[in-house]
Amino acid sequence: MKKKFSISRRIVAAVMASFIAMTTLSACSDDSDAPDQQTDKHYVIGVIPFNDTAAEQLDWNNYLTEYVAKNYNIEFKFATAPGDAESAVTVVEELKLAGAEAILGIVDYPAAIQKANELEMWYIRAGGLSTLSDYEQIKDLPYYLGTMGPSLDEEYQAGYDMIESYVKDGKKDILVFAAILGLYLPSDMHVFRFEGMRDALVAAGAVYTPPASGSVVEGPGVGEFASGTSGLNITTIYGYPIESIDSTFHDRFTQAVSGKTFDAVAMTAEGSQNVNTWLNGAGITGVVIGEVSSFNATAGEAFETGILGYVVGKYGSSMGPAVIALINALDGHADIMRNADGTGARLTAPFWAANSSADFAAKRAFDDNADPAFNKAIMDKYIVRLNPSVTRTSFIEFAGFSFDDLKALH
């Protein structure tokens, strides 16, 4: 028998007050907005963002509201990004009371996923893979579909390839920025990106000394590099360049770059415009910046103005397969995503990459919300209700489509 739930009057009262801040964006029911609507079924899906203002999250939100909602009769309810596990649990309760049947989570606090399971709400973690330790805690929950996004190998390679490209281009003075504290602790994806950068520098002949604790996210920061046989001058900085997340970053950044020159910056997260501004403030100009982030509008502006020269990351419609997984689950076909043994799956998806403004612009245009990379024509083929021949194997392939795969399908 499925476990039933109850929510105290205290929680209900809190929700009535706090849920005013939660944005509800509904699919239009007008036939002109969705001429290809193939079902009258209405879905209500909650979205828990990792950040309320990050450019990557805003791109995902736009895709969900401007394209997916209209084409699939989905009412998305967007919560405020939770700051910790306790607030994430509260957000799940709020979404339940607001009518959400399932949750698309860009965060994956195990306690929140356990609460969603208790409330009989399907939950998928999208945008990146859960840490293995978190996954082990929740993989057996019957309402947990799993996690979906770039694999940790892909995260590692993204960092490695960026440094390797710099070395091949003859860059010598490199600032390595590791976004592994603040909001992102303890995020495996950011640690693996840094480790890829570290190993590429060591492969080029640099010598790395880890923090005294032996951990990349403890001790003095991310360790130190000596030139070794590489001829490289490497400076490291950890944190995140948004004041509300890491209030100490700016001061540490200024201290780290003072009196130095750089011809390249390698970042494990977005924030190139802030970093460029602070470099200029320290008298350092003309630096090529690369970041592991996403194909968002802010990154596009940075490419156009010459701030960015290299990006590897996700893109707006990369949320598409996760939404289809939730639709299938709500239709009674959760087995299409979940593992054969009934546990939540870990489905991987590749990054996109661009090393020029023209390349970036072309890829971003390909993911325009008028006809995004993951569009209705492609996604319909993996909805079991519309295509009973879908299998777990074919769904895994769908979730992992590369840029070239998607380009060939358009």
C-alpha positions as CSV (number, residue, x, y, z in Angstrom):
1,M,0.0,0.0,0.0
2,K,1.3,3.4,-0.9
3,K,2.2,5.6,2.0
4,K,-0.2,8.5,2.5
5,F,0.8,11.9,3.7
6,S,-0.4,14.6,6.0
7,I,0.8,18.2,6.3
8,S,0.3,20.1,9.5
9,R,-1.7,23.3,9.9
10,R,1.6,25.1,10.6
11,I,3.0,24.1,7.3
12,V,-0.2,25.0,5.5
13,A,-0.1,28.5,7.1
14,A,3.5,29.0,6.2
15,V,2.8,27.9,2.6
16,M,-0.1,30.3,2.3
17,A,2.2,33.1,3.2
18,S,5.4,32.0,1.4
19,F,3.9,30.6,-1.7
20,I,2.9,34.0,-2.9
21,A,6.5,34.4,-4.0
22,M,6.3,31.2,-6.1
23,T,5.8,31.9,-9.8
24,T,3.2,29.9,-11.6
25,L,3.5,29.8,-15.4
26,S,0.8,27.9,-17.2
27,A,0.5,26.4,-20.6
28,C,-1.9,28.3,-22.8
29,S,-5.1,26.4,-23.6
30,D,-5.8,28.4,-26.7
31,D,-5.5,26.2,-29.8
32,S,-3.6,28.8,-31.6
33,D,-0.8,28.5,-29.1
34,A,-0.6,24.7,-29.4
35,P,-1.9,23.6,-32.8
36,D,-0.3,20.2,-32.6
37,Q,-1.7,19.3,-29.2
38,Q,-2.2,15.6,-29.2
39,T,-3.8,15.1,-25.8
40,D,-6.1,16.9,-23.5
41,K,-4.2,15.6,-20.5
42,H,-3.0,18.3,-18.2
43,Y,0.2,18.0,-16.2
44,V,1.4,20.1,-13.3
45,I,5.1,19.9,-12.7
46,G,7.1,21.8,-10.1
47,V,10.6,23.2,-10.8
48,I,13.2,23.6,-8.2
49,P,16.0,25.8,-9.6
50,F,19.6,25.8,-8.4
51,N,19.6,29.6,-8.5
52,D,17.0,32.2,-9.2
53,T,19.0,34.6,-11.4
54,A,21.8,32.5,-13.0
55,A,21.8,32.8,-16.8
56,E,21.9,29.0,-17.2
57,Q,18.8,28.6,-15.0
58,L,16.9,31.4,-16.8
59,D,17.6,29.8,-20.2
60,W,16.1,26.5,-18.9
61,N,13.1,28.4,-17.5
62,N,12.5,30.1,-20.8
63,Y,12.5,26.8,-22.7
64,L,10.1,25.3,-20.3
65,T,7.6,28.1,-20.3
66,E,7.9,29.4,-23.9
67,Y,8.1,26.1,-25.6
68,V,7.4,23.0,-23.5
69,A,4.4,24.3,-21.6
70,K,2.6,25.3,-24.8
71,N,3.3,22.1,-26.7
72,Y,2.6,19.6,-23.9
73,N,-0.2,21.2,-21.9
74,I,2.0,21.5,-18.8
75,E,1.6,24.0,-16.0
76,F,5.1,24.6,-14.5
77,K,5.3,25.9,-11.0
78,F,8.6,27.5,-10.2
79,A,9.8,27.5,-6.6
80,T,12.4,29.9,-5.2
81,A,15.8,28.2,-5.1
82,P,16.4,26.6,-1.7
83,G,19.6,27.4,0.2
84,D,19.8,24.2,2.2
85,A,18.2,20.8,2.7
86,E,15.6,22.0,5.2
87,S,14.3,24.8,2.9
88,A,14.4,22.3,0.0
89,V,12.0,20.0,1.9
90,T,9.7,22.9,2.6
91,V,9.7,23.8,-1.2
92,V,8.6,20.2,-2.0
93,E,5.7,20.6,0.5
94,E,4.8,23.9,-1.1
95,L,4.8,22.5,-4.6
96,K,2.6,19.6,-3.5
97,L,0.0,22.0,-2.0
98,A,0.2,24.0,-5.2
99,G,-1.0,21.0,-7.1
100,A,2.3,19.7,-8.6
101,E,2.3,16.0,-9.4
102,A,6.0,15.7,-10.1
103,I,9.2,17.7,-9.7
104,L,11.9,18.7,-12.1
105,G,14.8,19.4,-9.7
106,I,18.0,21.2,-10.6
107,V,18.9,20.5,-7.0
108,D,19.1,17.1,-5.4
109,Y,19.1,17.3,-1.6
110,P,18.3,13.7,-0.6
111,A,15.9,14.9,2.2
112,A,13.9,16.8,-0.4
113,I,13.7,13.8,-2.7
114,Q,12.7,11.6,0.2
115,K,9.9,14.1,1.0
116,A,8.7,14.0,-2.6
117,N,8.6,10.2,-2.4
118,E,6.6,10.4,0.8
119,L,4.2,12.8,-0.9
120,E,4.0,10.4,-4.0
121,M,5.5,12.9,-6.4
122,W,7.8,11.8,-9.2
123,Y,11.2,13.4,-8.9
124,I,14.0,13.7,-11.5
125,R,17.3,15.5,-10.9
126,A,18.3,17.2,-14.2
127,G,21.2,19.4,-15.3
128,G,23.9,17.1,-13.9
129,L,24.4,13.8,-12.1
130,S,23.9,13.5,-8.4
131,T,26.9,12.7,-6.3
132,L,27.3,8.9,-5.9
133,S,26.9,9.2,-2.1
134,D,23.6,11.1,-2.5
135,Y,22.4,8.7,-5.3
136,E,23.0,5.7,-3.0
137,Q,20.7,7.2,-0.4
138,I,17.8,7.7,-2.8
139,K,18.1,5.3,-5.7
140,D,15.6,2.8,-4.3
141,L,12.8,5.2,-3.7
142,P,9.8,4.2,-5.8
143,Y,9.0,7.8,-7.0
144,Y,12.6,8.6,-7.8
145,L,13.3,8.5,-11.6
146,G,16.9,9.2,-11.3
147,T,19.4,11.9,-12.4
148,M,20.2,13.2,-15.9
149,G,23.1,15.3,-17.2
150,P,26.7,15.3,-18.2
151,S,28.7,12.4,-16.7
152,L,31.6,13.1,-14.4
153,D,33.9,11.9,-17.1
154,E,32.4,14.6,-19.4
155,E,32.9,17.2,-16.6
156,Y,36.5,16.2,-16.2
157,Q,37.1,16.2,-19.9
158,A,35.6,19.7,-20.2
159,G,38.2,21.1,-17.8
160,Y,41.0,19.1,-19.4
161,D,40.2,20.2,-23.0
162,M,40.1,23.9,-22.0
163,I,43.6,23.8,-20.6
164,E,44.9,21.7,-23.4
165,S,43.6,24.2,-25.9
166,Y,45.3,27.0,-24.1
167,V,48.6,25.2,-24.0
168,K,48.4,24.4,-27.7
169,D,47.7,28.1,-28.4
170,G,50.8,29.1,-26.5
171,K,49.2,30.6,-23.4
172,K,51.7,30.9,-20.6
173,D,50.2,33.0,-17.8
174,I,47.0,31.2,-16.7
175,L,44.5,31.9,-13.9
176,V,42.6,28.8,-12.9
177,F,39.3,29.6,-11.2
178,A,37.6,26.7,-9.4
179,A,34.0,27.2,-8.4
180,I,34.0,24.5,-5.7
181,L,33.1,26.5,-2.6
182,G,30.0,28.5,-1.7
183,L,26.9,27.3,-3.4
184,Y,28.6,24.4,-5.1
185,L,30.1,22.6,-2.1
186,P,30.2,19.6,-2.3
187,S,29.3,19.4,-6.0
188,D,31.2,16.6,-7.8
189,M,30.7,18.3,-11.2
190,H,32.8,21.3,-10.3
191,V,35.5,19.3,-8.5
192,F,35.9,17.1,-11.6
193,R,36.1,20.1,-13.9
194,F,39.0,21.4,-11.8
195,E,40.6,18.0,-11.7
196,G,40.6,17.9,-15.5
197,M,42.3,21.3,-15.6
198,R,44.8,20.2,-13.0
199,D,45.7,17.1,-14.9
200,A,46.1,18.9,-18.2
201,L,48.5,21.3,-16.5
202,V,50.5,18.5,-15.0
203,A,50.5,16.7,-18.4
204,A,52.0,19.9,-19.8
205,G,54.8,19.7,-17.3
206,A,53.5,21.7,-14.3
207,V,53.9,20.5,-10.8
208,Y,50.9,20.5,-8.5
209,T,50.9,20.5,-4.7
210,P,47.5,19.8,-3.2
211,P,46.2,21.5,0.0
212,A,47.6,20.1,3.2
213,S,44.4,18.3,3.9
214,G,44.7,16.4,0.6
215,S,41.2,17.6,-0.4
216,V,40.6,19.9,-3.3
217,V,37.8,21.8,-1.4
218,E,39.5,22.1,2.0
219,G,42.7,23.7,3.4
220,P,44.0,26.7,1.6
221,G,41.9,26.3,-1.5
222,V,42.7,24.3,-4.6
223,G,46.4,23.7,-4.1
224,E,49.3,25.4,-5.9
225,F,51.2,24.9,-9.2
226,A,54.9,25.3,-9.9
227,S,56.1,25.8,-13.5
228,G,58.1,22.6,-13.6
229,T,59.1,21.9,-17.2
230,S,56.0,23.5,-18.6
231,G,57.1,27.1,-18.7
232,L,53.6,28.0,-17.4
233,N,52.9,30.5,-14.7
234,I,49.7,29.3,-13.0
235,T,47.6,31.1,-10.3
236,T,44.6,29.4,-8.6
237,I,41.5,30.9,-7.0
238,Y,38.5,29.1,-5.6
239,G,35.0,30.3,-4.9
240,Y,32.1,31.9,-6.9
241,P,32.0,35.5,-8.3
242,I,28.5,36.3,-7.0
243,E,28.5,38.3,-3.8
244,S,25.3,36.7,-2.4
245,I,26.9,33.2,-2.8
246,D,30.5,33.9,-1.8
247,S,31.0,37.2,-0.1
248,T,34.8,36.7,0.2
249,F,35.5,36.0,-3.4
250,H,36.2,39.5,-4.7
251,D,38.7,40.3,-2.0
252,R,40.5,36.9,-2.5
253,F,40.4,37.4,-6.2
254,T,42.0,40.9,-6.0
255,Q,44.7,39.6,-3.7
256,A,45.4,36.6,-6.0
257,V,45.9,38.6,-9.2
258,S,47.6,41.7,-7.8
259,G,50.8,42.5,-9.6
260,K,50.4,39.7,-12.1
261,T,49.7,39.4,-15.8
262,F,47.5,36.8,-17.5
263,D,46.8,35.8,-21.1
264,A,44.2,33.2,-20.2
265,V,41.6,32.4,-17.5
266,A,40.1,28.9,-17.1
267,M,36.8,28.9,-15.2
268,T,34.8,25.9,-13.9
269,A,31.5,27.9,-13.9
270,E,29.9,31.0,-15.4
271,G,30.9,34.5,-14.3
272,S,33.3,35.7,-17.0
273,Q,31.9,39.2,-17.2
274,N,32.5,39.8,-13.4
275,V,35.9,38.3,-13.6
276,N,36.8,40.5,-16.6
277,T,35.6,43.6,-14.8
278,W,37.7,42.8,-11.8
279,L,40.8,42.0,-13.9
280,N,40.4,45.4,-15.6
281,G,40.1,47.0,-12.2
282,A,43.5,45.4,-11.3
283,G,44.9,46.8,-14.6
284,I,44.9,43.5,-16.4
285,T,43.3,43.6,-19.9
286,G,43.2,41.6,-23.1
287,V,42.8,38.2,-21.3
288,V,41.1,35.3,-23.0
289,I,38.5,33.7,-20.7
290,G,37.1,30.2,-21.0
291,E,34.3,28.8,-18.9
292,V,32.4,25.6,-18.3
293,S,28.9,27.0,-18.1
294,S,26.1,27.1,-20.7
295,F,25.0,28.4,-24.1
296,N,23.1,31.3,-22.5
297,A,22.5,34.9,-23.6
298,T,25.0,36.3,-21.1
299,A,27.8,34.1,-22.5
300,G,26.8,35.2,-26.0
301,E,27.2,38.8,-25.1
302,A,30.6,38.0,-23.6
303,F,31.7,36.3,-26.8
304,E,30.5,39.2,-28.9
305,T,32.5,41.7,-26.8
306,G,35.6,39.6,-26.8
307,I,35.5,38.7,-23.2
308,L,34.9,35.0,-23.8
309,G,36.9,32.8,-26.2
310,Y,35.9,29.4,-25.1
311,V,32.7,27.8,-23.7
312,V,31.7,24.3,-23.0
313,G,28.4,23.6,-21.4
314,K,24.7,22.8,-21.4
315,Y,21.9,24.6,-23.3
316,G,18.3,25.6,-22.8
317,S,16.5,22.6,-24.3
318,S,18.8,20.1,-22.6
319,M,15.9,19.9,-20.0
320,G,13.7,18.3,-22.7
321,P,14.5,14.6,-22.0
322,A,13.9,15.2,-18.3
323,V,10.4,16.6,-18.9
324,I,9.6,13.6,-21.2
325,A,10.7,11.3,-18.4
326,L,8.3,12.9,-16.1
327,I,5.5,12.8,-18.6
328,N,6.1,9.1,-19.1
329,A,6.1,8.5,-15.3
330,L,2.8,10.4,-14.9
331,D,1.4,8.4,-17.7
332,G,2.3,5.2,-15.9
333,H,5.6,4.4,-17.7
334,A,8.3,5.2,-15.2
335,D,10.0,2.0,-16.2
336,I,11.2,3.6,-19.4
337,M,13.7,5.6,-17.5
338,R,14.3,3.7,-14.3
339,N,16.8,0.8,-14.3
340,A,15.7,-2.7,-14.9
341,D,16.0,-3.5,-11.2
342,G,13.6,-0.6,-10.4
343,T,16.2,1.8,-9.1
344,G,16.5,5.4,-10.3
345,A,18.8,5.7,-13.3
346,R,21.9,7.8,-14.0
347,L,21.5,8.9,-17.6
348,T,24.3,10.9,-19.2
349,A,24.2,13.7,-21.8
350,P,27.1,15.5,-23.5
351,F,28.1,19.1,-23.4
352,W,28.3,21.4,-26.4
353,A,31.5,23.4,-27.0
354,A,32.4,26.6,-28.9
355,N,35.7,28.4,-29.4
356,S,34.6,31.3,-31.5
357,S,31.8,33.9,-31.4
358,A,30.5,32.6,-34.7
359,D,30.4,29.0,-33.5
360,F,28.7,30.0,-30.3
361,A,26.1,32.1,-32.1
362,A,25.3,29.3,-34.6
363,K,24.8,26.7,-31.8
364,R,22.7,29.1,-29.7
365,A,20.5,29.9,-32.8
366,F,20.0,26.2,-33.3
367,D,18.5,26.0,-29.8
368,D,16.1,29.0,-30.3
369,N,12.8,28.5,-28.6
370,A,10.9,28.8,-31.8
371,D,12.4,25.4,-32.8
372,P,14.8,24.3,-30.1
373,A,17.3,21.5,-30.4
374,F,15.0,19.2,-28.4
375,N,11.8,20.0,-30.2
376,K,8.4,18.5,-30.2
377,A,9.0,16.4,-33.3
378,I,11.9,14.7,-31.6
379,M,10.5,14.4,-28.1
380,D,7.1,13.0,-29.2
381,K,8.9,9.9,-30.4
382,Y,9.9,9.0,-26.8
383,I,6.5,9.5,-25.1
384,V,5.2,6.0,-24.6
385,R,1.6,7.1,-24.9
386,L,2.3,8.3,-28.4
387,N,4.8,5.7,-29.4
388,P,4.4,2.3,-27.6
389,S,7.6,1.0,-29.2
390,V,9.8,3.1,-26.9
391,T,12.2,1.0,-24.8
392,R,14.5,1.7,-22.0
393,T,17.4,1.4,-24.4
394,S,16.0,3.9,-26.9
395,F,15.1,6.3,-24.2
396,I,18.7,6.2,-22.8
397,E,20.0,7.0,-26.4
398,F,17.5,9.9,-26.6
399,A,18.7,11.4,-23.3
400,G,22.3,11.3,-24.6
401,F,21.8,12.9,-28.0
402,S,24.8,15.0,-29.0
403,F,24.8,18.3,-30.9
404,D,25.5,16.4,-34.1
405,D,22.8,13.8,-33.3
406,L,20.2,16.6,-32.9
407,K,21.4,18.5,-35.9
408,A,20.9,15.4,-38.0
409,L,17.3,15.0,-36.7
410,H,16.2,18.5,-37.6
